[in-house]
Amino acid sequence: MSGLPDLSPYRALLGEAPLAKLRAAVAGVPAGTPVGIALSAGPDSAMLALAAALALRDRPLRAFHVHHGLQAEADAWSARAGALCALLGLPFQVARVSVPADGSGIEAAARQARYGALAQMAGAAGVGHILLAHHRDDQAETVLLRLLRGAGVAGLAAMRAEHRRDGLVYLRPWLDIGRDTLRDAAQAFARVSGWQAVDDPTNADPRYTRAAVRTALGPALAARWPGWQSIVARHARQMAEAADILDEVARADFAALAPGPQGQDFSLAAWRGLSAPRQAQVLRHWLHGQGLRMPSEARLQELMRQLRQLHALGHDRDLRLLHDGHEIRCQRGRVSVMRQVDKLA
């Protein structure tokens, strides 16, 4: 395409495997359809932007950056993301968000705000698919976190290569590529281009749950089981297969619960007619279908306990339980979910 910068000096930095996986990930997206890139300006997402600029030159691309305002350097990070996009010839958009203290924890609240901002930018740009830079080490850490939370089979499937949320399709082409590969490429890119990736200090701050796994648990596992990330990521793929089978059963069960439009609500009385394991599985299926993260075992059991205690018609007692920035409610015999911002609007 004419007018694009010469990226030939950067072609060999990533190697062919990441580029091939990226092409495969978007193979099902109709030609000419714009594709978005979630760009934090960290090494991983920067290399994703580079890979997209190299491998998808025949497609309209849009880079989206979310300014969380949680760090003093946030303005500088946005500027650095914009500079990268200028270097690569990518249209660039920034959305500023406010991360609320909603009781879910700063990491979960920031993730919720980030996905909301990406959905808004994508909608305005006519983008239906967004690329995410999650890699094998992210996947392995996610499996460990969910294992420790008791998130169940679907939770242990961790991040999917393709995930639907808020009307968008999120694509993760690099779930079997290691962090070191991308960081090495980012350092090589810095030497050639002069552009330096952002170094977010929270990634190594043990006060944050994921960072604690990365800095404390990860090195201990690596010392005893080198390459543990690949083993755990393989476990996620196996759990995904098992989850798909369970989901077939849950999908049939949910269809029998008289679900409302978009599956946002269902009949409490019909749910109570299922066996306990199928009650749990259909709730996981429902929450996943609404784009929410898998609840911990304790949170799921608490939800089930409250649902079982309600009268089927629900006139004398309402349920309101917060989860992942949403409110699960039961009124007049219907269990529903809504975003907290929707409730306030």
C-alpha positions as CSV (number, residue, x, y, z in Angstrom):
1,M,0.0,0.0,0.0
2,S,1.3,3.5,-0.9
3,G,2.2,6.0,1.7
4,L,3.3,3.4,4.3
5,P,6.8,3.8,5.9
6,D,9.6,1.5,5.0
7,L,9.6,-1.2,7.6
8,S,12.2,-3.5,6.0
9,P,14.9,-2.7,8.6
10,Y,12.7,-4.3,11.2
11,R,11.5,-7.4,9.4
12,A,14.1,-9.8,10.7
13,L,13.7,-8.7,14.4
14,L,10.8,-10.9,15.3
15,G,11.4,-13.9,13.1
16,E,8.8,-15.5,10.9
17,A,6.9,-17.6,13.6
18,P,5.2,-14.6,15.3
19,L,4.3,-13.1,11.9
20,A,2.8,-16.4,10.7
21,K,0.8,-16.9,13.8
22,L,-0.6,-13.3,13.5
23,R,-1.6,-13.9,9.9
24,A,-3.3,-17.2,10.9
25,A,-5.2,-15.4,13.7
26,V,-6.8,-12.9,11.4
27,A,-7.4,-15.4,8.5
28,G,-11.1,-15.5,9.3
29,V,-11.5,-11.8,9.3
30,P,-13.0,-10.6,6.0
31,A,-10.5,-8.9,3.7
32,G,-10.6,-5.1,4.0
33,T,-12.1,-5.2,7.5
34,P,-10.2,-3.0,9.9
35,V,-8.4,-4.7,12.8
36,G,-7.5,-3.1,16.1
37,I,-4.4,-3.5,18.2
38,A,-4.4,-3.0,21.9
39,L,-1.2,-1.0,22.5
40,S,0.1,-0.3,26.0
41,A,3.5,0.6,24.7
42,G,5.1,-2.1,26.7
43,P,7.5,-4.5,24.9
44,D,4.8,-7.2,24.2
45,S,2.2,-4.9,22.7
46,A,4.8,-2.9,20.9
47,M,6.1,-6.0,19.1
48,L,2.4,-6.9,18.4
49,A,2.0,-3.5,16.7
50,L,5.3,-4.0,14.8
51,A,4.2,-7.5,13.7
52,A,0.8,-6.3,12.5
53,A,2.4,-3.5,10.6
54,L,4.7,-6.0,8.9
55,A,2.4,-8.9,8.4
56,L,-0.9,-7.2,7.8
57,R,0.0,-4.4,5.4
58,D,-2.9,-5.2,3.2
59,R,-5.4,-4.6,6.0
60,P,-6.7,-1.4,7.6
61,L,-5.2,-1.3,11.1
62,R,-6.0,0.9,14.2
63,A,-4.0,1.1,17.4
64,F,-5.9,1.8,20.6
65,H,-4.2,2.9,23.8
66,V,-5.9,3.2,27.2
67,H,-4.7,5.9,29.6
68,H,-5.5,4.6,33.0
69,G,-4.2,7.5,35.0
70,L,-2.8,5.2,37.7
71,Q,0.9,6.1,37.2
72,A,2.6,9.4,37.1
73,E,4.2,8.4,33.8
74,A,0.8,7.7,32.1
75,D,1.0,10.8,29.9
76,A,4.5,9.9,28.8
77,W,3.4,6.3,28.0
78,S,0.6,7.6,25.8
79,A,3.0,9.9,24.0
80,R,5.4,7.0,23.5
81,A,2.6,4.8,22.1
82,G,1.8,7.6,19.7
83,A,5.4,7.9,18.7
84,L,5.6,4.2,17.9
85,C,2.5,4.4,15.8
86,A,3.9,7.3,13.9
87,L,7.1,5.3,13.2
88,L,5.0,2.3,12.0
89,G,2.4,4.3,10.1
90,L,-0.5,3.1,12.2
91,P,-3.6,5.3,13.0
92,F,-3.6,5.9,16.8
93,Q,-6.3,6.6,19.3
94,V,-6.2,7.2,23.1
95,A,-9.0,6.8,25.6
96,R,-8.7,8.2,29.1
97,V,-10.5,6.2,31.8
98,S,-11.1,6.5,35.5
99,V,-10.5,3.3,37.5
100,P,-13.2,3.1,40.2
101,A,-12.6,1.6,43.6
102,D,-15.5,-0.9,43.3
103,G,-14.3,-3.5,45.8
104,S,-13.0,-5.9,43.1
105,G,-9.4,-4.8,43.5
106,I,-7.3,-2.4,41.4
107,E,-6.2,-5.0,38.9
108,A,-9.7,-6.2,38.1
109,A,-11.1,-2.7,38.1
110,A,-8.4,-1.5,35.7
111,R,-9.1,-4.5,33.4
112,Q,-12.8,-3.7,33.4
113,A,-12.1,-0.1,32.5
114,R,-9.7,-1.1,29.8
115,Y,-12.1,-3.4,28.1
116,G,-14.8,-0.8,28.2
117,A,-12.5,1.8,26.6
118,L,-11.4,-0.6,23.9
119,A,-15.0,-1.3,23.1
120,Q,-15.8,2.4,22.8
121,M,-12.8,3.1,20.6
122,A,-13.4,0.1,18.4
123,G,-17.1,1.0,18.0
124,A,-16.3,4.5,16.9
125,A,-13.7,3.2,14.4
126,G,-15.9,0.4,13.0
127,V,-13.5,-2.3,14.3
128,G,-14.9,-5.7,15.3
129,H,-11.6,-7.5,16.0
130,I,-8.8,-6.5,18.4
131,L,-5.4,-8.1,18.7
132,L,-4.0,-8.7,22.2
133,A,-0.4,-9.3,23.0
134,H,-0.8,-12.0,25.7
135,H,1.9,-14.6,25.4
136,R,2.8,-18.1,26.9
137,D,4.1,-16.7,30.2
138,D,0.9,-14.6,30.7
139,Q,-1.1,-17.7,30.0
140,A,0.9,-19.8,32.5
141,E,0.5,-17.1,35.2
142,T,-3.2,-16.9,34.5
143,V,-3.5,-20.7,35.0
144,L,-1.7,-20.4,38.4
145,L,-3.8,-17.5,39.5
146,R,-7.0,-19.3,38.6
147,L,-5.9,-22.5,40.2
148,L,-5.2,-20.7,43.4
149,R,-8.7,-19.1,43.2
150,G,-10.4,-22.4,42.6
151,A,-11.9,-21.2,39.3
152,G,-12.9,-24.6,37.9
153,V,-12.3,-26.3,34.6
154,A,-13.4,-23.3,32.5
155,G,-11.2,-21.0,34.6
156,L,-8.2,-23.2,34.2
157,A,-8.6,-23.0,30.4
158,A,-7.4,-19.5,31.1
159,M,-7.2,-17.2,28.1
160,R,-8.6,-18.3,24.8
161,A,-7.0,-17.6,21.4
162,E,-10.3,-16.1,20.4
163,H,-12.6,-14.4,22.9
164,R,-15.9,-12.5,22.5
165,R,-16.8,-9.6,24.8
166,D,-18.9,-6.5,24.4
167,G,-19.7,-7.3,20.8
168,L,-16.0,-7.6,19.9
169,V,-13.8,-10.5,19.0
170,Y,-10.4,-10.4,20.8
171,L,-7.6,-12.4,19.2
172,R,-4.5,-13.6,21.0
173,P,-2.1,-15.0,18.4
174,W,0.9,-15.5,20.7
175,L,-0.3,-17.7,23.5
176,D,2.5,-20.2,22.7
177,I,5.3,-17.7,22.3
178,G,7.5,-16.9,25.3
179,R,8.0,-13.6,26.9
180,D,11.7,-13.7,26.4
181,T,11.3,-13.9,22.6
182,L,9.2,-10.8,22.6
183,R,11.4,-8.9,25.0
184,D,14.5,-9.8,23.0
185,A,12.8,-8.5,19.8
186,A,11.8,-5.3,21.6
187,Q,15.4,-4.7,22.6
188,A,16.6,-5.3,19.1
189,F,14.0,-2.9,17.8
190,A,15.2,-0.3,20.2
191,R,18.7,-0.6,19.0
192,V,17.6,-0.3,15.3
193,S,14.9,2.4,15.7
194,G,15.8,4.3,18.8
195,W,12.2,3.8,20.2
196,Q,12.2,2.4,23.7
197,A,9.3,0.3,25.1
198,V,7.5,1.4,28.4
199,D,8.7,-0.3,31.6
200,D,5.6,-0.4,33.8
201,P,6.8,-0.8,37.5
202,T,3.7,-2.5,38.5
203,N,4.8,-5.6,36.5
204,A,7.4,-6.3,39.1
205,D,5.6,-4.9,42.2
206,P,4.7,-7.8,44.5
207,R,1.8,-5.8,46.0
208,Y,-0.1,-6.8,42.8
209,T,-1.2,-10.4,42.6
210,R,0.0,-11.2,39.1
211,A,3.4,-9.5,39.7
212,A,3.7,-11.6,42.9
213,V,3.3,-14.8,40.9
214,R,5.8,-13.5,38.3
215,T,8.5,-12.3,40.7
216,A,8.2,-14.8,43.6
217,L,6.6,-18.0,42.4
218,G,7.8,-18.0,38.8
219,P,11.6,-18.0,39.6
220,A,11.1,-20.8,42.2
221,L,9.2,-22.9,39.6
222,A,11.8,-22.2,36.9
223,A,14.6,-23.3,39.2
224,R,13.0,-26.7,39.8
225,W,11.1,-27.2,36.5
226,P,12.7,-25.3,33.6
227,G,10.2,-24.5,30.9
228,W,7.3,-24.8,33.3
229,Q,5.4,-22.1,31.4
230,S,5.0,-24.4,28.4
231,I,3.8,-27.3,30.6
232,V,1.2,-25.1,32.3
233,A,0.1,-23.5,29.0
234,R,-0.4,-27.0,27.6
235,H,-2.5,-27.8,30.7
236,A,-4.6,-24.7,29.7
237,R,-5.2,-26.2,26.2
238,Q,-6.3,-29.5,27.7
239,M,-8.6,-27.8,30.1
240,A,-10.1,-25.8,27.2
241,E,-11.0,-29.1,25.5
242,A,-12.7,-30.4,28.7
243,A,-14.4,-27.0,29.1
244,D,-15.8,-27.2,25.6
245,I,-17.4,-30.5,26.4
246,L,-18.9,-29.2,29.6
247,D,-20.0,-26.1,27.8
248,E,-22.1,-28.2,25.4
249,V,-24.0,-29.6,28.4
250,A,-24.3,-26.2,30.0
251,R,-25.5,-24.6,26.8
252,A,-28.3,-27.1,26.6
253,D,-29.1,-26.6,30.3
254,F,-29.1,-22.8,29.9
255,A,-31.5,-23.0,26.9
256,A,-34.0,-24.8,29.2
257,L,-33.9,-21.9,31.8
258,A,-36.1,-19.6,29.7
259,P,-33.3,-17.1,29.0
260,G,-34.0,-13.6,28.1
261,P,-32.6,-11.5,25.2
262,Q,-28.8,-11.8,24.9
263,G,-29.0,-14.3,27.7
264,Q,-28.8,-11.6,30.4
265,D,-31.3,-13.3,32.6
266,F,-32.9,-16.7,33.3
267,S,-35.5,-18.4,35.4
268,L,-34.5,-19.1,39.0
269,A,-37.1,-21.8,39.4
270,A,-35.8,-23.7,36.3
271,W,-32.2,-23.3,37.6
272,R,-33.1,-24.8,40.9
273,G,-34.4,-27.9,39.1
274,L,-30.9,-28.8,38.0
275,S,-28.5,-31.0,40.0
276,A,-25.9,-29.1,42.0
277,P,-22.9,-29.8,39.6
278,R,-25.0,-28.6,36.7
279,Q,-26.2,-25.6,38.6
280,A,-22.6,-24.6,39.1
281,Q,-21.6,-25.3,35.5
282,V,-24.5,-23.4,34.0
283,L,-23.7,-20.4,36.1
284,R,-20.1,-20.5,34.8
285,H,-21.4,-20.8,31.3
286,W,-23.8,-17.8,31.8
287,L,-21.1,-15.6,33.3
288,H,-18.7,-16.4,30.6
289,G,-21.3,-15.7,28.0
290,Q,-21.7,-12.2,29.5
291,G,-18.0,-11.6,29.1
292,L,-17.2,-11.8,32.8
293,R,-14.2,-13.5,34.4
294,M,-14.7,-16.9,36.1
295,P,-15.6,-16.5,39.8
296,S,-13.5,-18.2,42.5
297,E,-15.0,-21.3,44.0
298,A,-15.9,-19.4,47.1
299,R,-17.6,-16.7,45.1
300,L,-19.5,-19.2,43.0
301,Q,-20.6,-21.2,46.1
302,E,-21.8,-18.0,47.8
303,L,-23.9,-17.1,44.7
304,M,-25.4,-20.6,44.6
305,R,-26.2,-20.5,48.3
306,Q,-28.0,-17.2,47.9
307,L,-29.9,-18.4,44.9
308,R,-31.0,-21.5,46.6
309,Q,-32.3,-19.5,49.6
310,L,-34.5,-17.2,47.5
311,H,-38.1,-18.1,46.9
312,A,-38.7,-18.9,43.3
313,L,-40.9,-15.8,42.8
314,G,-38.4,-13.6,44.6
315,H,-40.9,-11.1,45.9
316,D,-39.9,-11.0,49.5
317,R,-36.1,-10.9,49.1
318,D,-33.8,-9.6,46.3
319,L,-30.3,-10.7,45.5
320,R,-27.6,-8.3,44.6
321,L,-24.0,-9.6,44.3
322,L,-21.1,-7.7,42.8
323,H,-18.7,-9.6,40.4
324,D,-16.2,-8.2,38.0
325,G,-17.7,-4.8,37.8
326,H,-21.2,-6.1,37.3
327,E,-24.1,-6.7,39.6
328,I,-25.9,-10.1,39.7
329,R,-29.5,-9.6,40.7
330,C,-32.6,-11.7,41.3
331,Q,-36.0,-10.0,41.1
332,R,-39.4,-11.6,40.6
333,G,-37.9,-15.0,39.9
334,R,-35.4,-13.8,37.2
335,V,-31.6,-13.9,37.7
336,S,-29.9,-11.1,35.7
337,V,-26.6,-9.3,35.4
338,M,-25.9,-5.7,34.5
339,R,-22.8,-3.5,34.4
340,Q,-22.6,-1.1,37.4
341,V,-22.2,1.9,35.0
342,D,-25.4,0.9,33.2
343,K,-27.1,0.8,36.6
344,L,-25.9,4.3,37.3
345,A,-26.7,5.7,33.9
